[in-house]
Amino acid sequence: MKNLLGSWQLWAVFSAAFAALTAIFAKVGVENVGSDFATFVRTIVILCAAAAILALTGQWQPLSSVSPRSWVFLVLSGLATGFSWLCYFRALKLGDAARVAPIDKLSVVLVAAFGVVFLGEKLAPLNWLGVALIAAGAILVALRI
């Protein structure tokens, strides 16, 4: 069991499952609420949950233990997350969850491309085929026919 909990694949599947629930819960949640306010509420809940997890697991660390470079990139990541959530909730307010979520998941395609361009990661031809299929699948699911 310990090996399983140390598996990135297990945590990635959990992430996907919770992301799916996020879309469904958010679609219902924004029904009679402004999308930006809904994002604000969601952010408060996440902040409290993350603080509780840190407290329960004893993972708090001094702010001084974070390097200046890490601070810059964590702040940039936080800003990108915030903008992503604002856009996502706005899209859910305006569209069907079953069509919004696949377009949102085009982030997988962008991460692959950005990883190669900015991080020097390498993808084999079979990996690129997978990226192309994800892109095609997201677009096909999002089509209104």
MODELLER restraints for C-alpha pairs under 7 A, 6 or more apart:
rsr = mdl.restraints
at = mdl.atoms
rsr.add(forms.Gaussian(group=physical.xy_distance, feature=features.Distance(at['CA:4:A'], at['CA:10:A']), mean=6.93, stdev=0.5))
rsr.add(forms.Gaussian(group=physical.xy_distance, feature=features.Distance(at['CA:23:A'], at['CA:97:A']), mean=6.18, stdev=0.5))
rsr.add(forms.Gaussian(group=physical.xy_distance, feature=features.Distance(at['CA:23:A'], at['CA:101:A']), mean=6.76, stdev=0.5))
rsr.add(forms.Gaussian(group=physical.xy_distance, feature=features.Distance(at['CA:24:A'], at['CA:97:A']), mean=6.67, stdev=0.5))
rsr.add(forms.Gaussian(group=physical.xy_distance, feature=features.Distance(at['CA:27:A'], at['CA:92:A']), mean=5.64, stdev=0.5))
rsr.add(forms.Gaussian(group=physical.xy_distance, feature=features.Distance(at['CA:27:A'], at['CA:93:A']), mean=6.72, stdev=0.5))
rsr.add(forms.Gaussian(group=physical.xy_distance, feature=features.Distance(at['CA:27:A'], at['CA:97:A']), mean=6.36, stdev=0.5))
rsr.add(forms.Gaussian(group=physical.xy_distance, feature=features.Distance(at['CA:30:A'], at['CA:38:A']), mean=6.30, stdev=0.5))
rsr.add(forms.Gaussian(group=physical.xy_distance, feature=features.Distance(at['CA:30:A'], at['CA:93:A']), mean=6.01, stdev=0.5))
rsr.add(forms.Gaussian(group=physical.xy_distance, feature=features.Distance(at['CA:31:A'], at['CA:93:A']), mean=6.90, stdev=0.5))
rsr.add(forms.Gaussian(group=physical.xy_distance, feature=features.Distance(at['CA:35:A'], at['CA:89:A']), mean=5.26, stdev=0.5))
rsr.add(forms.Gaussian(group=physical.xy_distance, feature=features.Distance(at['CA:35:A'], at['CA:90:A']), mean=5.25, stdev=0.5))
rsr.add(forms.Gaussian(group=physical.xy_distance, feature=features.Distance(at['CA:35:A'], at['CA:93:A']), mean=6.41, stdev=0.5))
rsr.add(forms.Gaussian(group=physical.xy_distance, feature=features.Distance(at['CA:36:A'], at['CA:86:A']), mean=5.94, stdev=0.5))
rsr.add(forms.Gaussian(group=physical.xy_distance, feature=features.Distance(at['CA:39:A'], at['CA:85:A']), mean=6.47, stdev=0.5))
rsr.add(forms.Gaussian(group=physical.xy_distance, feature=features.Distance(at['CA:39:A'], at['CA:86:A']), mean=6.09, stdev=0.5))
rsr.add(forms.Gaussian(group=physical.xy_distance, feature=features.Distance(at['CA:39:A'], at['CA:89:A']), mean=6.69, stdev=0.5))
rsr.add(forms.Gaussian(group=physical.xy_distance, feature=features.Distance(at['CA:54:A'], at['CA:60:A']), mean=5.62, stdev=0.5))
rsr.add(forms.Gaussian(group=physical.xy_distance, feature=features.Distance(at['CA:91:A'], at['CA:100:A']), mean=6.41, stdev=0.5))
rsr.add(forms.Gaussian(group=physical.xy_distance, feature=features.Distance(at['CA:92:A'], at['CA:100:A']), mean=6.34, stdev=0.5))
rsr.add(forms.Gaussian(group=physical.xy_distance, feature=features.Distance(at['CA:99:A'], at['CA:141:A']), mean=6.32, stdev=0.5))
rsr.add(forms.Gaussian(group=physical.xy_distance, feature=features.Distance(at['CA:99:A'], at['CA:142:A']), mean=4.24, stdev=0.5))
rsr.add(forms.Gaussian(group=physical.xy_distance, feature=features.Distance(at['CA:100:A'], at['CA:142:A']), mean=6.94, stdev=0.5))
rsr.add(forms.Gaussian(group=physical.xy_distance, feature=features.Distance(at['CA:102:A'], at['CA:138:A']), mean=4.69, stdev=0.5))
rsr.add(forms.Gaussian(group=physical.xy_distance, feature=features.Distance(at['CA:102:A'], at['CA:141:A']), mean=6.69, stdev=0.5))
rsr.add(forms.Gaussian(group=physical.xy_distance, feature=features.Distance(at['CA:102:A'], at['CA:142:A']), mean=6.43, stdev=0.5))
rsr.add(forms.Gaussian(group=physical.xy_distance, feature=features.Distance(at['CA:103:A'], at['CA:138:A']), mean=5.71, stdev=0.5))
rsr.add(forms.Gaussian(group=physical.xy_distance, feature=features.Distance(at['CA:103:A'], at['CA:139:A']), mean=6.78, stdev=0.5))
rsr.add(forms.Gaussian(group=physical.xy_distance, feature=features.Distance(at['CA:103:A'], at['CA:142:A']), mean=6.70, stdev=0.5))
rsr.add(forms.Gaussian(group=physical.xy_distance, feature=features.Distance(at['CA:106:A'], at['CA:135:A']), mean=6.15, stdev=0.5))
rsr.add(forms.Gaussian(group=physical.xy_distance, feature=features.Distance(at['CA:106:A'], at['CA:138:A']), mean=6.71, stdev=0.5))
rsr.add(forms.Gaussian(group=physical.xy_distance, feature=features.Distance(at['CA:109:A'], at['CA:131:A']), mean=5.60, stdev=0.5))
rsr.add(forms.Gaussian(group=physical.xy_distance, feature=features.Distance(at['CA:109:A'], at['CA:135:A']), mean=6.43, stdev=0.5))
rsr.add(forms.Gaussian(group=physical.xy_distance, feature=features.Distance(at['CA:115:A'], at['CA:121:A']), mean=5.49, stdev=0.5))
rsr.add(forms.Gaussian(group=physical.xy_distance, feature=features.Distance(at['CA:116:A'], at['CA:122:A']), mean=5.96, stdev=0.5))
